[in-house]
Amino acid sequence: MSASLVVFDLDGTLIDTAHDLVASLNHTIGLEGLDPVGYGDLTYLVGHGGQVMIKRAFSLRGRDITDGELERMLDVFVQHYAEAMPGVSVPYPGLVEAMDRLADAGYRLAVCTNKMEGLARRLIDGLGLTARFAAITGGDTFAVRKPDAEHLLGTVRLAQADPKRTVMVGDSLNDILVARNAGVPSVGVPFGYSDVPIAELKPSHVVTHFDELTPDLIERLLAR
């Protein structure tokens, strides 16, 4: 039988990166004279990569930004964020135990994030989690990114798993949509950075804590 796979989003799903992302964003926009954003703005800002975070922060402050300025500021953001990594970012409660349960039951694990792959790998490595994943893909790994199905399906191929035996776990619209577009079940988590309640996005199932992410649940979702 082909390998079964559980694919995780990164920011807001596997790892609580809010404080470090906001710190780097505020460093970047502060150099341009913008007032800092707060954690209450995070759900609007996060989930589409650093460029979108910066553009949305400027929009939030009523300022325009050119492509050239954006490119320059992205370099500042990435450098600041990477140098501090992993900072105060930590796995969500129960995650490591959930991954142990799934791995012990024979599931492969992977990461599919819109964060740049280099940053994703540096963060995951800094937290000592790299060896757990059969594949780690970012927003620049392929020609497309979430919610395009090919980002998830490409991750499945790299993990040498079966898309018909795959479940996607995420906290936001991009995660639920990429699962839907790829024809795989999804598990939503409510503790991440979605700007609407995760249940409203209609994932296949919602877990409120990683204690609920069990092999039995994955098999029930795959059997639907």
Backbone as CSV, one residue per row, in Angstrom:
resi,resn,N_x,N_y,N_z,CA_x,CA_y,CA_z,C_x,C_y,C_z
1,MET,0.851,-1.195,0.000,0.000,0.000,0.000,0.887,1.246,0.000
2,SER,0.507,2.278,-0.775,1.281,3.515,-0.827,1.278,4.201,0.533
3,ALA,2.314,5.001,0.750,2.468,5.658,2.054,1.339,6.651,2.311
4,SER,0.897,6.676,3.557,-0.095,7.657,4.004,0.637,8.871,4.567
5,LEU,0.026,10.040,4.410,0.733,11.281,4.706,-0.180,12.279,5.409
6,VAL,0.351,12.939,6.428,-0.325,14.083,7.047,0.543,15.305,6.775
7,VAL,-0.038,16.288,6.087,0.673,17.504,5.694,0.218,18.658,6.581
8,PHE,1.175,19.393,7.120,0.882,20.515,8.006,1.260,21.839,7.355
9,ASP,0.406,22.835,7.536,0.822,24.218,7.345,1.821,24.546,8.461
10,LEU,2.538,25.663,8.336,3.570,25.992,9.326,3.114,27.086,10.306
11,ASP,3.068,28.337,9.840,2.704,29.451,10.723,1.238,29.351,11.148
12,GLY,1.010,29.337,12.454,-0.361,29.289,12.947,-0.941,27.888,13.009
13,THR,-0.175,26.908,12.568,-0.638,25.512,12.623,0.354,24.673,13.417
14,LEU,1.561,24.503,12.869,2.606,23.785,13.604,3.233,24.672,14.682
15,ILE,3.556,25.894,14.274,4.371,26.761,15.118,3.662,28.100,15.335
16,ASP,3.684,28.580,16.569,3.169,29.910,16.890,4.292,30.911,16.644
17,THR,4.238,31.550,15.482,5.310,32.451,15.056,4.914,33.923,15.167
18,ALA,3.760,34.200,15.775,3.180,35.542,15.748,4.150,36.623,16.229
19,HIS,4.754,36.421,17.392,5.588,37.477,17.976,6.794,37.791,17.098
20,ASP,7.408,36.758,16.523,8.592,36.989,15.695,8.231,37.639,14.367
21,LEU,7.110,37.221,13.762,6.679,37.829,12.497,6.352,39.306,12.693
22,VAL,5.618,39.615,13.745,5.238,41.009,13.997,6.471,41.848,14.323
23,ALA,7.408,41.294,15.074,8.631,42.037,15.404,9.408,42.392,14.149
24,SER,9.537,41.440,13.228,10.287,41.704,11.993,9.523,42.644,11.071
25,LEU,8.213,42.490,11.022,7.400,43.392,10.201,7.497,44.827,10.734
26,ASN,7.387,44.983,12.047,7.455,46.325,12.630,8.841,46.950,12.470
27,HIS,9.879,46.125,12.546,11.230,46.622,12.264,11.298,47.177,10.848
28,THR,10.744,46.424,9.900,10.818,46.787,8.476,10.023,48.046,8.177
29,ILE,8.779,48.092,8.622,7.942,49.254,8.289,8.325,50.468,9.128
30,GLY,8.915,50.218,10.303,9.373,51.321,11.134,10.472,52.126,10.464
31,LEU,11.314,51.449,9.681,12.368,52.142,8.940,11.790,53.076,7.887
32,GLU,10.515,52.847,7.508,9.832,53.680,6.521,8.901,54.695,7.184
33,GLY,8.966,54.781,8.521,8.180,55.766,9.237,6.751,55.361,9.538
34,LEU,6.425,54.078,9.366,5.071,53.607,9.658,4.928,53.227,11.123
35,ASP,3.755,53.500,11.678,3.462,53.065,13.038,3.418,51.544,13.090
36,PRO,3.805,50.951,14.199,3.802,49.485,14.305,2.398,48.901,14.230
37,VAL,2.323,47.661,13.749,1.060,46.918,13.772,1.017,46.105,15.059
38,GLY,-0.178,45.695,15.445,-0.351,44.902,16.656,-0.740,43.473,16.338
39,TYR,-0.787,42.655,17.367,-1.128,41.249,17.158,-2.572,41.083,16.704
40,GLY,-3.412,42.081,17.002,-4.786,42.025,16.525,-4.901,42.142,15.017
41,ASP,-3.855,42.695,14.383,-3.838,42.815,12.921,-3.322,41.554,12.241
42,LEU,-2.836,40.610,13.035,-2.071,39.499,12.474,-2.876,38.635,11.516
43,THR,-4.128,38.356,11.853,-4.915,37.467,10.987,-5.098,38.069,9.603
44,TYR,-5.121,39.396,9.532,-5.247,40.067,8.239,-3.927,40.030,7.478
45,LEU,-2.817,39.977,8.202,-1.505,40.161,7.587,-0.820,38.860,7.174
46,VAL,-1.028,37.800,7.951,-0.223,36.584,7.788,-0.907,35.583,6.867
47,GLY,-0.083,34.739,6.238,-0.619,33.597,5.514,-0.328,33.594,4.028
48,HIS,0.200,34.708,3.513,0.471,34.780,2.078,1.932,35.111,1.796
49,GLY,2.780,35.049,2.810,4.188,35.342,2.614,4.546,36.770,3.017
50,GLY,5.853,37.048,3.071,6.365,38.319,3.563,5.957,39.514,2.722
51,GLN,5.945,39.356,1.384,5.571,40.471,0.511,4.176,40.977,0.834
52,VAL,3.251,40.045,0.980,1.864,40.428,1.242,1.740,41.051,2.630
53,MET,2.490,40.529,3.606,2.482,41.134,4.938,2.859,42.616,4.866
54,ILE,3.925,42.914,4.133,4.393,44.295,4.032,3.374,45.150,3.286
55,LYS,2.859,44.646,2.173,1.871,45.401,1.390,0.627,45.692,2.220
56,ARG,0.179,44.706,2.968,-1.026,44.892,3.776,-0.777,45.854,4.933
57,ALA,0.429,45.808,5.482,0.761,46.751,6.553,0.726,48.182,6.025
58,PHE,1.249,48.400,4.833,1.197,49.731,4.213,-0.247,50.135,3.949
59,SER,-1.040,49.201,3.437,-2.454,49.479,3.172,-3.182,49.843,4.460
60,LEU,-2.855,49.110,5.530,-3.469,49.349,6.832,-3.186,50.774,7.317
61,ARG,-2.016,51.288,6.931,-1.621,52.635,7.357,-1.918,53.690,6.278
62,GLY,-2.638,53.282,5.225,-3.038,54.229,4.184,-1.895,54.731,3.328
63,ARG,-0.848,53.911,3.181,0.318,54.307,2.394,0.458,53.425,1.167
64,ASP,0.844,54.023,0.032,1.146,53.258,-1.177,2.585,52.759,-1.113
65,ILE,2.854,51.721,-1.913,4.207,51.173,-1.958,4.492,50.706,-3.375
66,THR,5.660,51.028,-3.904,6.018,50.603,-5.256,6.641,49.205,-5.214
67,ASP,6.716,48.565,-6.384,7.319,47.230,-6.466,8.778,47.271,-6.029
68,GLY,9.472,48.337,-6.412,10.881,48.462,-6.034,11.055,48.600,-4.536
69,GLU,10.201,49.414,-3.921,10.247,49.575,-2.464,9.923,48.259,-1.769
70,LEU,8.940,47.543,-2.312,8.530,46.276,-1.713,9.671,45.260,-1.747
71,GLU,10.352,45.195,-2.873,11.473,44.252,-3.010,12.572,44.570,-1.995
72,ARG,12.879,45.849,-1.864,13.918,46.270,-0.910,13.503,45.961,0.527
73,MET,12.242,46.235,0.850,11.764,45.999,2.216,11.652,44.514,2.533
74,LEU,11.337,43.715,1.521,11.279,42.271,1.751,12.652,41.746,2.157
75,ASP,13.702,42.265,1.515,15.062,41.856,1.884,15.359,42.207,3.343
76,VAL,14.925,43.396,3.779,15.129,43.827,5.167,14.367,42.904,6.111
77,PHE,13.101,42.629,5.759,12.253,41.769,6.589,12.867,40.377,6.739
78,VAL,13.254,39.785,5.617,13.795,38.422,5.628,15.082,38.355,6.446
79,GLN,15.950,39.337,6.268,17.218,39.333,7.013,16.959,39.437,8.520
80,HIS,16.081,40.348,8.917,15.777,40.528,10.338,15.151,39.259,10.912
81,TYR,14.199,38.703,10.178,13.482,37.517,10.649,14.414,36.311,10.753
82,ALA,15.247,36.120,9.722,16.144,34.954,9.702,17.199,35.029,10.796
83,GLU,17.719,36.235,11.045,18.791,36.372,12.036,18.309,36.054,13.449
84,ALA,17.034,36.303,13.715,16.496,36.067,15.059,15.947,34.656,15.240
85,MET,15.854,33.913,14.169,15.175,32.620,14.181,15.880,31.589,15.056
86,PRO,15.161,30.753,15.847,13.703,30.678,15.897,13.055,31.683,16.835
87,GLY,13.832,32.569,17.444,13.248,33.589,18.304,12.445,32.979,19.431
88,VAL,11.232,33.479,19.618,10.368,32.934,20.675,9.292,32.014,20.099
89,SER,9.413,31.682,18.801,8.433,30.784,18.170,8.534,29.383,18.762
90,VAL,7.379,28.778,19.016,7.337,27.441,19.619,6.239,26.604,18.979
91,PRO,6.387,25.272,19.007,5.303,24.401,18.546,4.063,24.591,19.425
92,TYR,2.901,24.432,18.823,1.669,24.529,19.602,1.561,23.361,20.579
93,PRO,0.843,23.548,21.689,0.706,22.485,22.687,0.172,21.188,22.074
94,GLY,0.826,20.085,22.443,0.381,18.772,21.992,0.865,18.369,20.621
95,LEU,1.533,19.281,19.904,1.951,18.969,18.533,2.941,17.811,18.479
96,VAL,4.004,17.915,19.271,5.061,16.890,19.191,4.501,15.522,19.536
97,GLU,3.640,15.469,20.535,3.017,14.190,20.914,2.126,13.673,19.787
98,ALA,1.411,14.580,19.118,0.548,14.170,17.997,1.390,13.609,16.851
99,MET,2.510,14.259,16.571,3.386,13.769,15.502,3.981,12.410,15.873
100,ASP,4.302,12.223,17.144,4.790,10.913,17.595,3.739,9.834,17.359
101,ARG,2.491,10.131,17.722,1.402,9.157,17.524,1.251,8.780,16.055
102,LEU,1.261,9.790,15.200,1.063,9.539,13.772,2.239,8.753,13.189
103,ALA,3.456,9.149,13.563,4.638,8.446,13.052,4.672,6.998,13.530
104,ASP,4.322,6.791,14.800,4.299,5.435,15.345,3.270,4.561,14.630
105,ALA,2.202,5.194,14.108,1.160,4.463,13.388,1.491,4.299,11.905
106,GLY,2.667,4.785,11.488,3.109,4.559,10.115,2.863,5.692,9.140
107,TYR,2.374,6.815,9.631,2.133,7.948,8.734,3.418,8.726,8.504
108,ARG,3.608,9.160,7.263,4.648,10.135,6.978,4.093,11.518,7.266
109,LEU,4.994,12.462,7.547,4.604,13.834,7.848,5.315,14.773,6.880
110,ALA,4.658,15.887,6.552,5.257,16.869,5.649,4.768,18.261,6.015
111,VAL,5.468,19.279,5.494,5.085,20.675,5.685,4.849,21.307,4.321
112,CYS,3.741,22.036,4.203,3.408,22.782,2.983,3.008,24.188,3.421
113,THR,3.898,25.154,3.210,3.694,26.517,3.709,3.936,27.530,2.602
114,ASN,3.291,28.683,2.688,3.572,29.768,1.750,4.773,30.610,2.180
115,LYS,5.338,30.318,3.346,6.605,30.941,3.766,7.690,30.478,2.793
116,MET,8.679,31.315,2.532,9.778,30.884,1.665,10.420,29.616,2.238
117,GLU,10.765,28.701,1.354,11.255,27.399,1.816,12.484,27.540,2.707
118,GLY,13.411,28.432,2.350,14.620,28.596,3.149,14.310,29.033,4.572
119,LEU,13.368,29.958,4.714,12.965,30.414,6.047,12.243,29.310,6.803
120,ALA,11.378,28.582,6.094,10.640,27.482,6.732,11.610,26.440,7.270
121,ARG,12.585,26.065,6.453,13.553,25.047,6.870,14.402,25.538,8.046
122,ARG,14.772,26.808,7.983,15.605,27.358,9.072,14.833,27.349,10.393
123,LEU,13.554,27.692,10.341,12.723,27.687,11.542,12.535,26.270,12.076
124,ILE,12.165,25.359,11.184,11.907,23.971,11.589,13.188,23.341,12.144
125,ASP,14.303,23.641,11.493,15.586,23.101,11.949,15.968,23.682,13.308
126,GLY,15.715,24.996,13.481,16.039,25.651,14.740,15.263,25.097,15.916
127,LEU,14.106,24.510,15.625,13.279,23.906,16.672,13.509,22.391,16.785
128,GLY,14.466,21.881,16.009,14.826,20.467,16.110,13.790,19.506,15.545
129,LEU,13.024,19.962,14.558,11.921,19.141,14.044,12.159,18.592,12.635
130,THR,13.250,18.992,12.000,13.445,18.668,10.580,13.349,17.182,10.280
131,ALA,13.963,16.351,11.108,14.028,14.915,10.822,12.654,14.248,10.814
132,ARG,11.656,14.927,11.357,10.313,14.342,11.415,9.590,14.375,10.061
133,PHE,10.066,15.198,9.118,9.299,15.446,7.906,9.926,14.803,6.671
134,ALA,9.079,14.125,5.909,9.515,13.507,4.655,9.667,14.544,3.552
135,ALA,9.008,15.693,3.695,9.131,16.777,2.722,8.788,18.093,3.410
136,ILE,9.473,19.158,2.994,9.179,20.521,3.454,9.169,21.399,2.215
137,THR,8.018,21.991,1.904,7.938,22.861,0.734,7.414,24.236,1.136
138,GLY,7.907,25.259,0.424,7.526,26.630,0.727,6.858,27.309,-0.454
139,GLY,6.605,28.599,-0.282,5.917,29.353,-1.309,6.734,29.571,-2.566
140,ASP,8.051,29.310,-2.496,8.909,29.454,-3.672,9.502,28.117,-4.125
141,THR,8.986,27.004,-3.613,9.499,25.683,-4.004,9.071,25.329,-5.427
142,PHE,7.822,25.642,-5.741,7.262,25.342,-7.051,6.902,26.651,-7.760
143,ALA,6.378,26.532,-8.955,5.946,27.720,-9.711,4.644,28.285,-9.155
144,VAL,3.968,27.502,-8.302,2.690,27.921,-7.712,2.769,27.751,-6.203
145,ARG,1.791,28.334,-5.518,1.720,28.206,-4.065,0.268,28.016,-3.667
146,LYS,0.057,27.620,-2.381,-1.314,27.488,-1.884,-2.097,28.763,-2.175
147,PRO,-3.358,28.667,-2.626,-4.217,27.478,-2.624,-4.181,26.635,-3.893
148,ASP,-3.194,26.838,-4.777,-3.086,26.002,-5.975,-2.824,24.554,-5.571
149,ALA,-3.616,23.650,-6.106,-3.515,22.234,-5.734,-2.114,21.678,-5.941
150,GLU,-1.408,22.199,-6.932,-0.104,21.631,-7.271,0.927,21.836,-6.168
151,HIS,0.746,22.854,-5.333,1.667,23.026,-4.201,1.540,21.835,-3.248
152,LEU,0.318,21.463,-2.924,0.104,20.324,-2.036,0.460,19.009,-2.723
153,LEU,0.036,18.837,-3.972,0.307,17.577,-4.675,1.808,17.395,-4.917
154,GLY,2.517,18.504,-5.164,3.967,18.421,-5.298,4.630,18.005,-3.998
155,THR,4.086,18.486,-2.884,4.591,18.095,-1.566,4.382,16.600,-1.341
156,VAL,3.217,16.121,-1.732,2.907,14.686,-1.595,3.900,13.860,-2.406
157,ARG,4.191,14.297,-3.621,5.147,13.560,-4.459,6.538,13.538,-3.821
158,LEU,6.975,14.687,-3.312,8.300,14.736,-2.679,8.371,13.828,-1.454
159,ALA,7.248,13.676,-0.767,7.186,12.796,0.409,6.996,11.336,0.012
160,GLN,6.885,11.089,-1.292,6.695,9.741,-1.834,5.486,9.056,-1.183
161,ALA,4.387,9.804,-1.195,3.151,9.316,-0.590,2.033,9.325,-1.628
162,ASP,0.866,8.862,-1.202,-0.300,8.707,-2.072,-1.277,9.850,-1.801
163,PRO,-1.622,10.666,-2.813,-2.577,11.749,-2.567,-3.935,11.249,-2.082
164,LYS,-4.262,9.995,-2.406,-5.529,9.426,-1.937,-5.441,8.981,-0.479
165,ARG,-4.230,9.026,0.080,-4.023,8.671,1.487,-3.394,9.843,2.220
166,THR,-3.822,11.055,1.861,-3.237,12.283,2.405,-4.303,13.130,3.080
167,VAL,-3.931,13.758,4.204,-4.788,14.712,4.906,-3.984,15.992,5.116
168,MET,-4.631,17.147,4.919,-3.997,18.452,5.119,-4.481,19.069,6.416
169,VAL,-3.554,19.590,7.235,-3.891,20.244,8.499,-3.485,21.716,8.408
170,GLY,-4.427,22.632,8.683,-4.090,24.043,8.572,-5.025,24.943,9.353
171,ASP,-4.679,26.238,9.350,-5.419,27.203,10.182,-6.142,28.268,9.380
172,SER,-6.000,28.255,8.029,-6.513,29.395,7.277,-7.144,28.966,5.955
173,LEU,-7.715,29.952,5.271,-8.427,29.690,4.021,-7.545,28.996,2.995
174,ASN,-6.295,29.433,2.851,-5.406,28.822,1.867,-5.238,27.323,2.100
175,ASP,-5.197,26.919,3.363,-5.004,25.507,3.696,-6.243,24.684,3.357
176,ILE,-7.413,25.219,3.682,-8.649,24.490,3.404,-8.882,24.434,1.900
177,LEU,-8.597,25.537,1.209,-8.788,25.566,-0.244,-7.810,24.657,-0.976
178,VAL,-6.547,24.635,-0.558,-5.590,23.776,-1.262,-5.970,22.303,-1.104
179,ALA,-6.481,21.949,0.090,-6.945,20.578,0.293,-8.124,20.273,-0.630
180,ARG,-9.083,21.203,-0.656,-10.264,21.011,-1.509,-9.853,20.908,-2.971
181,ASN,-8.957,21.798,-3.398,-8.521,21.803,-4.799,-7.773,20.532,-5.178
182,ALA,-7.066,19.949,-4.193,-6.299,18.724,-4.439,-7.125,17.467,-4.193
183,GLY,-8.342,17.638,-3.683,-9.214,16.495,-3.438,-8.819,15.666,-2.239
184,VAL,-8.269,16.335,-1.206,-7.894,15.603,0.007,-8.668,16.177,1.192
185,PRO,-8.921,15.371,2.242,-9.609,15.878,3.433,-8.742,16.892,4.170
186,SER,-9.399,17.753,4.937,-8.672,18.773,5.685,-9.081,18.759,7.149
187,VAL,-8.105,19.080,8.001,-8.340,19.282,9.432,-8.014,20.735,9.735
188,GLY,-8.976,21.466,10.294,-8.756,22.858,10.650,-8.426,23.003,12.123
189,VAL,-7.517,23.943,12.428,-7.204,24.261,13.825,-7.612,25.710,14.089
190,PRO,-8.224,25.993,15.237,-8.774,27.322,15.501,-7.816,28.287,16.185
191,PHE,-6.599,27.830,16.485,-5.700,28.669,17.288,-4.692,29.443,16.444
192,GLY,-4.850,29.407,15.116,-3.888,30.079,14.247,-4.295,31.486,13.877
193,TYR,-4.058,31.851,12.596,-4.149,33.252,12.197,-5.239,33.520,11.160
194,SER,-6.297,32.715,11.153,-7.402,32.961,10.223,-8.184,34.201,10.651
195,ASP,-8.659,34.966,9.650,-9.444,36.158,9.983,-10.931,35.857,10.136
196,VAL,-11.315,34.591,9.944,-12.681,34.141,10.252,-12.566,32.844,11.049
197,PRO,-13.597,32.482,11.825,-13.541,31.212,12.547,-13.309,30.053,11.582
198,ILE,-12.418,29.150,11.958,-12.004,28.082,11.051,-13.195,27.235,10.586
199,ALA,-14.189,27.033,11.446,-15.341,26.213,11.070,-16.100,26.810,9.890
200,GLU,-16.074,28.147,9.767,-16.767,28.808,8.656,-16.127,28.493,7.309
201,LEU,-14.885,28.063,7.323,-14.182,27.713,6.087,-14.486,26.285,5.636
202,LYS,-15.231,25.577,6.475,-15.720,24.227,6.162,-14.611,23.200,5.869
203,PRO,-13.658,23.069,6.795,-12.731,21.928,6.679,-13.495,20.628,6.911
204,SER,-12.867,19.520,6.593,-13.529,18.227,6.814,-13.775,17.981,8.293
205,HIS,-12.896,18.511,9.141,-12.999,18.306,10.583,-12.230,19.425,11.278
206,VAL,-12.638,19.776,12.488,-11.918,20.765,13.293,-11.439,20.103,14.577
207,VAL,-10.162,20.311,14.918,-9.658,19.898,16.232,-9.325,21.156,17.013
208,THR,-9.680,21.182,18.278,-9.408,22.366,19.093,-8.052,22.286,19.786
209,HIS,-7.450,21.098,19.797,-6.145,20.867,20.433,-5.514,19.692,19.710
210,PHE,-4.186,19.664,19.630,-3.525,18.567,18.930,-3.703,17.215,19.629
211,ASP,-4.182,17.213,20.865,-4.524,15.940,21.506,-5.569,15.173,20.705
212,GLU,-6.379,15.902,19.924,-7.452,15.274,19.146,-6.978,14.748,17.793
213,LEU,-5.742,15.066,17.411,-5.222,14.613,16.120,-4.624,13.219,16.294
214,THR,-5.424,12.211,16.008,-5.049,10.820,16.257,-5.086,10.021,14.958
215,PRO,-4.398,8.872,14.927,-4.506,7.991,13.762,-5.947,7.591,13.457
216,ASP,-6.751,7.378,14.487,-8.153,7.015,14.256,-8.882,8.115,13.492
217,LEU,-8.657,9.364,13.873,-9.301,10.472,13.172,-8.839,10.519,11.717
218,ILE,-7.549,10.393,11.480,-7.036,10.429,10.107,-7.672,9.320,9.272
219,GLU,-7.766,8.136,9.831,-8.369,7.019,9.074,-9.845,7.256,8.794
220,ARG,-10.559,7.864,9.740,-11.972,8.177,9.494,-12.111,9.166,8.353
221,LEU,-11.235,10.160,8.314,-11.293,11.146,7.242,-10.944,10.514,5.883
222,LEU,-9.960,9.631,5.882,-9.556,8.989,4.623,-10.608,8.019,4.117
223,ALA,-11.423,7.513,5.030,-12.439,6.523,4.646,-13.697,7.171,4.062
224,ARG,-13.813,8.499,4.210,-15.037,9.167,3.728,-15.143,9.084,2.222
